[in-house]
């Protein structure tokens, strides 16, 4: 019996090796998975998810405060904004937060700005370190403390700008699509619902590509080819939209457990952030593998 198992294993290994040699995309995927595993990606993602949870509330407060000044007089656009936030954070975590934040947008904006400055810098620093471990650039010469904080602050501002641009693009395009369907009286046309859904997802992918492009270009602090950044950003954007669909289903199933009933939406947000963090670091590994970068000598020794 052991001999049969060994022969079966050898045949499967040979088949997989031949498939990787034949299909470049499959080989790329396996190299990314190996890099992610060697860097202990799940362990790193847990830290990123923790810091993400600490910083997500002040970041939401700041974004909603800014949006409140712009959208207070546009209820329809405000409704689209709420839907967009609930798309990114499945569950009811942000439902009541939006209205309260916009109603008190002056005070909330100040609190959010201070919170982002504190928690956001810690989040970016942790995320940057995790990405550098995955990329194998964590052993390179690092800037001094103040310069590192300046770089992290610029990265945080950039992510905020591109995040707002992505959200604005998605909300604006969604509103424009709905307006066009109503104006042209196309709501009753067969297949129109599916078409608008596909268009909405495509627009979301474009917006996500902007955010992931900035992320992949800035955080590794390595020489990154723009072609690799673009391919990696599209890979991450498409994967993120798929993850939103799967994550919503997963959190819905988990929400039926007794522990979820006790902790409520907080548990759902933590689960979601952990899934996103794992995918984010895998996307970094995929982009680094596309550049054929060697793995960091310290990556495999991470606890």
C-alpha positions as CSV (number, residue, x, y, z in Angstrom):
1,X,0.0,0.0,0.0
2,X,2.7,2.6,0.8
3,X,4.4,1.8,-2.5
4,X,1.1,2.5,-4.4
5,X,0.7,5.8,-2.5
6,X,4.3,6.8,-3.3
7,X,3.8,6.0,-7.0
8,X,0.6,8.0,-7.1
9,X,2.3,10.9,-5.4
10,X,5.1,10.8,-7.9
11,X,2.7,10.8,-10.8
12,X,0.8,13.7,-9.4
13,X,4.0,15.6,-8.8
14,X,5.2,14.9,-12.3
15,X,1.8,16.0,-13.8
16,X,1.8,19.2,-11.8
17,X,5.4,19.9,-12.8
18,X,4.5,19.4,-16.5
19,X,1.4,21.6,-16.1
20,X,3.5,24.4,-14.5
21,X,6.0,24.2,-17.3
22,X,3.3,24.4,-19.9
23,X,1.1,27.1,-18.4
24,X,2.9,30.2,-17.2
25,X,-0.1,31.6,-15.3
26,X,-0.3,28.4,-13.2
27,X,3.4,28.5,-12.4
28,X,3.0,32.1,-11.5
29,X,0.2,31.3,-9.1
30,X,2.2,28.5,-7.4
31,X,5.3,30.7,-7.0
32,X,3.1,33.4,-5.4
33,X,1.6,30.8,-3.0
34,X,5.0,29.5,-2.1
35,X,6.2,33.1,-1.4
36,X,3.2,33.8,0.7
37,X,3.6,30.5,2.7
38,X,7.4,31.1,3.2
39,X,6.7,34.6,4.5
40,X,4.0,33.2,7.0
41,X,1.4,35.3,5.2
42,X,-1.5,34.2,7.5
43,X,0.5,35.3,10.6
44,X,1.3,38.6,9.0
45,X,-2.3,39.1,7.9
46,X,-3.5,38.6,11.5
47,X,-1.4,41.6,12.5
48,X,-2.6,43.7,9.6
49,X,-6.3,42.8,10.4
50,X,-5.8,43.9,14.0
51,X,-4.3,47.3,13.1
52,X,-6.9,47.7,10.4
53,X,-9.7,47.2,12.9
54,X,-8.1,49.8,15.2
55,X,-7.9,52.4,12.4
56,X,-11.0,51.7,10.4
57,X,-13.4,53.6,12.7
58,X,-11.5,56.9,12.7
59,X,-10.9,56.5,9.0
60,X,-14.6,56.0,8.4
61,X,-15.4,59.0,10.6
62,X,-13.0,61.2,8.6
63,X,-14.3,60.0,5.2
64,X,-17.9,60.4,6.2
65,X,-17.3,63.8,7.7
66,X,-15.7,65.1,4.4
67,X,-18.5,63.4,2.4
68,X,-21.1,64.9,4.7
69,X,-20.2,68.5,3.7
70,X,-20.4,67.5,0.0
71,X,-23.4,65.2,0.0
72,X,-25.6,66.7,2.8
73,X,-27.8,68.3,0.2
74,X,-27.9,65.2,-2.1
75,X,-29.8,62.5,-0.3
76,X,-29.7,60.2,-3.4
77,X,-25.9,60.3,-3.6
78,X,-25.8,59.9,0.2
79,X,-27.8,56.6,-0.2
80,X,-25.3,55.4,-2.8
81,X,-22.4,56.2,-0.5
82,X,-24.0,54.1,2.3
83,X,-24.5,51.2,-0.1
84,X,-20.9,51.5,-1.2
85,X,-19.6,51.4,2.4
86,X,-21.8,48.4,3.1
87,X,-20.3,46.7,0.0
88,X,-16.8,47.1,1.4
89,X,-17.8,46.2,5.0
90,X,-20.5,43.4,4.8
91,X,-22.9,43.4,7.7
92,X,-24.6,46.2,9.7
93,X,-21.5,47.7,11.3
94,X,-21.6,51.0,9.4
95,X,-25.4,51.4,9.0
96,X,-26.1,53.7,12.0
97,X,-22.6,55.2,11.9
98,X,-23.2,57.0,8.6
99,X,-26.2,59.1,9.7
100,X,-24.8,60.0,13.1
101,X,-21.4,61.0,11.6
102,X,-22.9,63.3,8.9
103,X,-25.2,64.9,11.4
104,X,-22.1,65.9,13.6
105,X,-19.6,66.2,10.8
106,X,-17.7,69.2,12.3
107,X,-16.7,67.5,15.5
108,X,-16.5,64.1,13.9
109,X,-14.0,65.4,11.3
110,X,-11.6,66.7,14.0
111,X,-11.8,63.4,16.0
112,X,-11.4,61.4,12.8
113,X,-8.4,63.4,11.7
114,X,-6.6,62.9,15.0
115,X,-7.6,59.2,15.1
116,X,-6.3,58.6,11.6
117,X,-3.0,60.4,12.4
118,X,-2.5,58.0,15.3
119,X,-4.1,54.7,14.4
120,X,-3.6,55.1,10.6
121,X,0.2,55.6,10.8
122,X,0.4,52.4,13.0
123,X,-1.7,50.5,10.4
124,X,0.4,51.7,7.5
125,X,3.7,50.9,9.3
126,X,2.5,47.4,10.1
127,X,1.1,46.8,6.6
128,X,4.3,48.1,5.0
129,X,6.4,45.8,7.1
130,X,4.3,42.8,6.2
131,X,4.5,43.7,2.5
132,X,8.3,44.1,2.7
133,X,8.6,40.7,4.3
134,X,6.5,39.2,1.5
135,X,8.6,41.1,-1.1
136,X,11.9,40.2,0.6
137,X,12.9,43.8,1.0
138,X,12.6,43.9,4.8
139,X,16.4,43.5,5.1
140,X,17.2,46.6,3.0
141,X,18.4,49.7,4.6
142,X,15.5,51.5,6.3
143,X,15.1,55.2,6.8
144,X,15.3,56.7,10.3
145,X,12.2,56.9,12.5
146,X,11.1,60.4,11.6
147,X,11.7,59.8,7.9
148,X,9.8,56.5,8.1
149,X,6.8,58.2,9.7
150,X,6.9,60.8,6.9
151,X,6.9,58.1,4.3
152,X,4.1,56.3,6.1
153,X,2.1,59.5,6.4
154,X,2.4,60.2,2.6
155,X,1.4,56.6,1.9
156,X,-1.7,57.0,4.1
157,X,-2.6,60.3,2.5
158,X,-2.2,58.7,-1.0
159,X,-4.3,55.7,0.0
160,X,-7.0,58.1,1.3
161,X,-7.0,60.2,-1.9
162,X,-7.1,57.1,-4.2
163,X,-9.7,55.5,-1.9
164,X,-12.0,58.6,-2.1
165,X,-11.4,58.7,-5.9
166,X,-12.4,55.1,-6.1
167,X,-15.5,55.6,-4.0
168,X,-16.5,58.7,-5.9
169,X,-16.0,56.9,-9.2
170,X,-18.1,54.0,-8.1
171,X,-20.9,56.1,-6.5
172,X,-21.0,58.6,-9.5
173,X,-21.0,55.9,-12.1
174,X,-23.7,53.9,-10.3
175,X,-25.9,57.0,-10.1
176,X,-25.2,57.8,-13.7
177,X,-26.2,54.3,-14.7
178,X,-29.4,54.4,-12.7
179,X,-30.3,57.8,-14.2
180,X,-29.6,56.5,-17.7
181,X,-31.8,53.4,-17.2
182,X,-34.7,55.6,-15.8
183,X,-34.4,58.2,-18.5
184,X,-34.3,55.7,-21.3
185,X,-37.1,53.7,-19.7
186,X,-35.0,50.5,-19.9
187,X,-35.9,49.2,-16.4
188,X,-38.3,46.6,-17.8
189,X,-36.0,45.3,-20.6
190,X,-35.1,41.6,-20.1
191,X,-31.5,41.2,-18.8
192,X,-31.2,44.9,-17.9
193,X,-30.7,44.1,-14.2
194,X,-27.9,41.7,-15.0
195,X,-26.3,44.2,-17.4
196,X,-26.3,47.0,-14.8
197,X,-24.9,44.7,-12.2
198,X,-22.0,43.7,-14.5
199,X,-21.4,47.4,-15.4
200,X,-21.3,48.2,-11.7
201,X,-18.8,45.5,-10.9
202,X,-16.6,46.6,-13.9
203,X,-16.6,50.2,-12.6
204,X,-15.8,49.0,-9.1
205,X,-12.8,47.0,-10.5
206,X,-11.5,50.2,-12.2
207,X,-11.8,52.1,-8.9
208,X,-10.2,49.2,-6.9
209,X,-7.3,49.2,-9.5
210,X,-6.5,52.8,-8.6
211,X,-6.2,51.9,-4.9
212,X,-4.3,48.7,-5.3
213,X,-2.0,50.3,-7.9
214,X,-0.9,52.9,-5.3
215,X,-0.6,50.3,-2.6
216,X,1.7,48.0,-4.8
217,X,3.8,50.9,-6.0
218,X,4.5,52.6,-2.7
219,X,4.5,50.1,0.2
220,X,7.2,47.6,-1.0
221,X,9.8,50.4,-1.2
222,X,11.5,48.5,-4.0
223,X,12.1,49.1,-7.7
224,X,8.7,48.1,-9.2
225,X,8.0,47.9,-12.9
226,X,4.9,49.8,-13.8
227,X,3.7,46.8,-15.9
228,X,4.0,44.6,-12.8
229,X,2.1,47.2,-10.7
230,X,-0.7,47.4,-13.3
231,X,-1.0,43.6,-13.6
232,X,-0.9,43.2,-9.9
233,X,-3.5,45.9,-9.3
234,X,-5.9,44.4,-11.8
235,X,-5.4,40.9,-10.2
236,X,-6.1,42.4,-6.8
237,X,-9.1,44.4,-7.9
238,X,-10.8,41.4,-9.7
239,X,-10.0,39.2,-6.7
240,X,-11.3,41.7,-4.3
241,X,-14.6,41.9,-6.0
242,X,-14.9,38.1,-6.0
243,X,-13.8,38.1,-2.3
244,X,-16.7,40.6,-1.5
245,X,-19.2,38.1,-3.0
246,X,-17.6,35.1,-1.2
247,X,-17.0,37.1,2.0
248,X,-20.6,38.2,2.2
249,X,-21.8,34.6,1.9
250,X,-19.2,33.4,4.4
251,X,-20.1,36.1,7.0
252,X,-23.8,35.3,6.5
253,X,-23.2,31.7,7.4
254,X,-21.0,32.5,10.3
255,X,-23.5,35.0,11.7
256,X,-25.8,32.0,12.4
257,X,-23.5,30.8,15.1
258,X,-24.2,31.6,18.8
259,X,-20.9,33.4,19.3
260,X,-21.7,35.8,16.5
261,X,-25.0,36.6,18.1
262,X,-23.1,37.7,21.2
263,X,-20.5,39.8,19.5
264,X,-22.6,41.1,16.7
265,X,-21.2,43.0,13.7
266,X,-17.8,43.4,15.4
267,X,-17.0,39.7,14.8
268,X,-18.2,40.0,11.2
269,X,-15.9,43.0,10.5
270,X,-12.9,41.2,12.1
271,X,-13.5,38.1,10.0
272,X,-13.8,40.3,6.9
273,X,-10.7,42.2,7.6
274,X,-8.7,39.0,8.1
275,X,-9.9,37.7,4.8
276,X,-9.0,41.0,3.0
277,X,-5.6,41.1,4.7
278,X,-4.7,37.6,3.6
279,X,-5.8,38.4,0.0
280,X,-3.9,41.7,0.1
281,X,-0.7,40.0,1.1
282,X,-1.2,37.2,-1.4
283,X,-1.7,39.9,-4.1
284,X,1.6,41.4,-3.0
285,X,3.2,38.0,-3.3
286,X,1.7,37.5,-6.7
287,X,3.2,40.9,-7.9
288,X,6.6,40.1,-6.4
289,X,6.5,36.7,-8.1
290,X,5.8,38.3,-11.4
291,X,9.1,40.2,-11.0
292,X,10.9,37.0,-10.1
293,X,12.2,38.5,-6.9
294,X,14.1,36.2,-4.4
295,X,12.4,35.6,-1.1
296,X,13.8,37.4,2.0
297,X,16.2,35.2,3.9
298,X,14.3,36.2,7.1
299,X,10.9,35.4,5.7
300,X,10.9,31.7,6.4
301,X,12.1,32.2,10.0
302,X,9.2,34.5,10.9
303,X,7.2,33.0,13.9
